[in-house]
Amino acid sequence: MKRLIALPFRKSVEIAFLSIRVRFFRSLVTTMSLVLAVAFLCFMRSSNDFAQGFLATGSVEAYQAIVQAGYDVSLETMTIAASAKQRWIVTLSLLVCIVGIINAQLMSVTERFREIGTMKCLGALDRFIVRLFILEASMQGLAGSLCGAIIGTMAAAASALLSFGTGALSTDALQPLAVSIAISVVTGTSLSLLGVIYPAIIAARMQPVEAMRVEQ
């Protein structure tokens, strides 16, 4: 006899949202690591954007202030690019973040053995289990990435004000700043989804009898 339970997508979203609410503090721990990583990424990119906007004023004082602040300025194109050190630090922080997400999601699977087993005994398909984990990761990833991007942008703006004054808040920085925020949000959400793939597969392959046998 085949297990045939195909809940509508909206119901899957409701179940995923309720699961996050029930495990709020566990979800918060997972999300916070993502918030910090995205905030750092957005801070680095936004800082360069503010500095680039300040450099676009064309004044000698702006160029000197930016160089003294430690930014790498290309004399040919008069643009600011992230240094190799910055790229390495950002990459390392994102790797640490994704490892933390995988670890937290694996712990979540362990805690939800009975829940997953019950759903499978009731006829839930493997793809339904995977869908739940992906939806939860998407919600956490989007929320955490948005918070991280806001924090990173605000921190970069404050740093630019302290370093360069109000001249750093130039309208020339608005478009690249919006791009940096979008890249940070997409990167954070993608990391959250990548981090949940392996735990979701483990949860989907779980045998109902073994899951129900686990003592809690």
N, C-alpha and C positions, 0 to 999 in steps of 0.2 A: 504494500500500500504506500503510495507516494505521499510525502508531506507537502501539502499545498496551502501555504498561507502567504498571500500577497497583499500586504497592507498598502494603502495609498501612501504616496510620498509625504503628504502633509502629516499623516499620522506618525510616520517615522521621525519627522522633524520634532513633533510634540514629545515623543518618547525620548529622543536624544536630549531635548531641552530639560525635561524633567529629571533625566539621569544626571545632568550637570548640576541641577539644583540640589538633588539629594546628596551628591558628593561635592558640595560647594568648595570645601576647604582643600580637598585633594585636587580639584580642578584649578583652584586658585594658585596652588603651588606650581602646577604645570604651566599655567598661564604666566606667572610672574617671571619665570626663566625666559620665556619668549618676550615679555615686555622689556626686560633689561637688554636682551640681545638686539631687538629692533630699535630700542631707544639709542643704543650705542651706534648702530649703523646709521640711523637717521641723523644723529648728532654730528657724526663725521662728515656725512654728505652735506648737511645743511650748513655746517660751519664753512665748508668750502664755497657753498653758494653765496653766503653772506659776504665772505671775503672777496669773491669774484664781483659781486655787485658793488662793493666799495672800491675795488680796483677799476671798475668801469667808469668811475668819475674822472679818471685820467690825471689826477693830481700827483705830483711827486711825493707829497706827504703821505698819500694813501699807499703808494708803492713801498715807501720806506717802512711804514707801519706794518704792512702785511709781511714783508721780508723779516722784520724784527720779531714778528709773532711766530715765525718758523714755517710759514707756508712756502711750498715749492712753486715758484712763478716761472713760466716759460717766457723768456725775453722775446722770442720770435712772434708768438701768438698772443702774448700778454694774458694767458689763462692760468688758472690754478688747477692743479691735478693732485689727486691723492698720492701720497708717497708710498713707497714699497712697504715701509713699516706700518703705515695706517692700514693698507690692504691686508697685511699679514695678521694684524691684531683683530680686524673685523672678521676675517675668515676663521680665525681660531675661536672667537666668541660664538660664531654661528655654529661651528662644529660642536662646541661644548653644549650649546643650546639643544641641538638635535639629539645628542646622546642623552641629555636629561629628559627630553620628551619621550624617547623610546623607553627609557627606564621607568618613567612615571606611568606610561600606558601599559607596560608589562605588569606593573604592580596592580593597575586597575583591572586587568584581565584576571589576575590571581584572586583579587577580592570579589570578583563577580562570577566565580565558577558556578555557583548555584543558580544565579540569575540567568546566565547563558544556558545552563543545562535545562532549566525550566522552560525557557523559550523554545529550545530545540525539541524538548519532549512534546510541547504543544504544537509542533509542526513548523517552527520557524526555519526558513531556508538559510543556507550558509551566506548567501549574498545579502540577506536581510541583516545578519549579524555584522558583516563587513560594513554595510551601509550605515548602521547605527554608529559605529566607531568613527567612520569618516565624517559623518555629520557633526558628531561631538567635537572632533578635532577641527573641523571647519569653523564652528562657532567660537571655540576657544582661540583658534588662530587669528580669526578676523578681529575679535574683541581685543586680544592681547596686542596685535600688530597696530591697531588704531591707537590704543593707549600709548604704546611705545613710541609711535611716530609723533604723537602730540608732545610727549615728554621730551623726546630728542630735539624736536624743533624749538620748543620753548627754551631748553637749555642752550641750544646753539645761538638763539637770538639774544639771550642774556649775556652769553660769552662775547658775542660780537659787539654788543653795546658797551661792555666793559673794556674791550680791547680797542675798538675803533670809534666809539661814540655813535651818535644818531646817524652819521653818514653811512654806516653799514646797512641800515634798514632801507636800502634803495629799492625802487620799483623794478630795477633790472634783475633783482634776485628772485622775484615772485615766480616767474615761469620755471626756472630750474629748481626752485624750492618745491613747487608742486610736483615736479617729476621725481624729486628725491623722496618725497613723502609717499607717492604712489609706488615707487620701487621698494621702499621699506615695507609697506603694507603687503605687497604681493610676495616679497621674499619671506616675511614672517609667516604668512598663511601657507605658503608652499612648504616651509620647514615643518609646520605643524602637521600637514598632510603626509609628508615623507616620513615623519616620525611615527605615524600611527599605522603605516602599511603592514609592517611585520607583526606587531601585536594583534592587529585585526585578523590577519591570516591565521594566527595561532588560535584566536578565539573561535573563528569560523570552523576550524578543523577539529575542535574539541568534541569528543564523544559524549553524548548526553548522560550515559550511565556513569562514566568516570567523573563528570562534573557534579552530578547529584550525590556521588559517594563522598565528596570532599567534606570534611568537618569544618565548621566555622566557629 
